[in-house]
Amino acid sequence: MRLGIFPFFRIAKKNWHGHFVDTELLLHILTALDVAILRRTAPRQYVFLGDAPPFYTQLFPSTANGPCTTPWQHSEFLAFFLADVEKFFTHAQKGRITSGTWQEAGIEDEKALCAEAMEYKGTQVLIIRRLSEDYVERSRTLQKARDSLLKHRVRS
């Protein structure tokens, strides 16, 4: 795990219940769930938190310093979304913005992806995740239903 940049992540902290939270464990779980997290340090500059999920390294080549911190250079969709992300962060907006779903060539089984940008207590992050198989299957089912409805309307 590439946490050397953020040594405070190794420290277990108490949550609001008074229980200790192991941040390294949480980052590991997020990686296992196909979630990549990049923390913004300056405009268009990010550092990677935790390990990169397999889908991320398939799409965005790692460097000698670790996982890719400029995925928008390898994805037109992310490049477009990053413009909105930077405006969101520059204007210090609260909440989050979402890219919507998209697919990239180069991932096994062509899973759907989603990106979000959010700010929490002064920390700005860009999250890229691969959507689960059940989400993809639900989307396919909905698309088939829409196609069927359109065909029915045309025949009427």
C-alpha positions in Angstrom: 0.0 0.0 0.0 1.4 3.4 -1.0 0.7 5.3 2.2 4.2 6.8 2.7 3.0 10.2 1.5 0.3 10.2 4.2 1.7 8.6 7.3 -1.3 9.7 9.3 -3.3 7.0 7.5 -1.5 4.4 9.4 -2.8 5.7 12.7 -6.1 4.2 13.9 -8.5 6.9 14.8 -11.6 6.9 16.9 -14.9 7.2 15.1 -17.9 9.0 16.6 -18.9 5.8 18.5 -15.5 5.8 20.2 -14.3 2.7 18.3 -11.0 2.7 16.5 -11.1 2.8 12.7 -8.2 1.3 10.7 -7.9 3.5 7.7 -5.5 1.1 6.0 -8.1 -1.6 6.3 -10.8 0.7 4.8 -8.6 1.6 1.9 -7.9 -2.1 1.3 -11.7 -2.8 1.3 -12.3 0.0 -1.2 -9.7 -1.4 -3.5 -11.3 -4.9 -3.3 -14.6 -3.2 -4.2 -13.0 -1.7 -7.4 -12.8 1.9 -6.0 -9.9 4.1 -6.9 -9.4 7.3 -4.8 -7.2 10.3 -5.8 -6.8 13.2 -3.5 -6.4 16.7 -5.1 -3.4 18.6 -3.9 -3.5 21.4 -6.4 -5.3 22.2 -9.7 -5.0 19.1 -11.9 -2.6 17.5 -9.4 -3.6 14.4 -7.5 -2.0 11.7 -5.4 -3.3 8.2 -5.2 -4.7 6.8 -1.9 -4.2 3.1 -1.2 -3.6 0.5 -3.9 -5.0 0.7 -7.4 -7.8 -1.8 -8.2 -7.0 -4.2 -11.1 -9.4 -2.4 -13.5 -7.5 0.9 -12.8 -4.1 -0.5 -13.7 -5.5 -2.1 -16.8 -6.8 1.3 -18.1 -4.3 3.8 -16.7 -0.6 2.7 -16.8 1.3 2.9 -13.5 4.5 5.0 -13.3 7.7 4.5 -11.3 6.0 6.4 -8.5 3.0 4.2 -8.3 -0.5 4.2 -9.8 -1.4 6.7 -12.5 -2.4 10.1 -11.0 -3.5 11.6 -14.4 -6.1 9.1 -15.7 -7.7 11.8 -17.8 -4.7 11.7 -20.1 -5.8 8.1 -21.0 -9.6 8.7 -21.2 -11.4 11.3 -23.3 -14.4 10.8 -21.1 -12.4 11.6 -17.9 -10.7 14.5 -19.6 -14.1 16.0 -20.3 -15.3 15.3 -16.7 -12.2 16.7 -15.2 -13.1 20.2 -16.5 -16.2 20.1 -14.4 -14.3 18.6 -11.5 -11.8 21.4 -11.5 -14.6 24.1 -11.6 -16.3 22.3 -8.8 -13.2 22.3 -6.6 -12.0 25.8 -7.6 -15.4 27.3 -6.6 -15.2 25.3 -3.3 -18.6 23.8 -3.8 -20.0 21.4 -1.2 -21.4 18.0 -1.9 -20.4 16.0 -5.0 -20.7 15.8 -8.7 -21.0 12.5 -10.7 -19.8 11.7 -14.2 -22.6 9.3 -15.0 -21.7 5.8 -16.3 -19.3 5.1 -19.2 -17.3 2.3 -20.6 -13.6 2.2 -21.7 -12.0 -0.2 -24.1 -9.3 -2.3 -22.4 -11.2 -3.6 -19.3 -11.9 -7.3 -19.2 -15.6 -7.9 -19.8 -16.1 -4.1 -20.5 -17.6 -3.2 -17.2 -19.2 0.2 -16.7 -17.4 2.9 -14.8 -18.5 5.9 -12.8 -16.5 8.9 -11.4 -17.3 11.3 -8.6 -15.7 14.3 -7.2 -16.4 15.4 -3.6 -15.1 17.6 -0.9 -15.1 16.6 2.8 -13.7 18.7 5.6 -11.3 20.5 3.2 -10.1 17.3 1.4 -11.0 17.1 -2.3 -11.1 13.7 -3.9 -11.8 12.2 -7.3 -13.2 8.7 -7.1 -13.3 6.3 -10.0 -15.1 3.0 -9.6 -16.0 0.0 -11.7 -19.7 -0.7 -11.3 -20.8 -4.1 -10.1 -22.1 -6.8 -12.4 -25.6 -6.6 -11.0 -25.7 -2.9 -11.9 -24.6 -3.7 -15.5 -27.2 -6.5 -15.7 -30.0 -4.1 -14.5 -28.9 -1.6 -17.1 -29.1 -4.2 -19.8 -32.5 -5.3 -18.7 -33.8 -1.7 -18.6 -32.4 -1.1 -22.1 -34.1 -4.2 -23.4 -37.4 -3.0 -21.9 -37.0 0.4 -23.5 -36.2 -1.1 -26.9 -39.3 -3.4 -26.6 -41.4 -0.4 -25.7 -40.2 1.6 -28.6 -40.9 -1.3 -31.0 -44.4 -1.7 -29.5 -45.0 2.0 -30.0 -43.9 1.9 -33.6 -46.3 -1.0 -34.4 -49.2 0.8 -32.8 
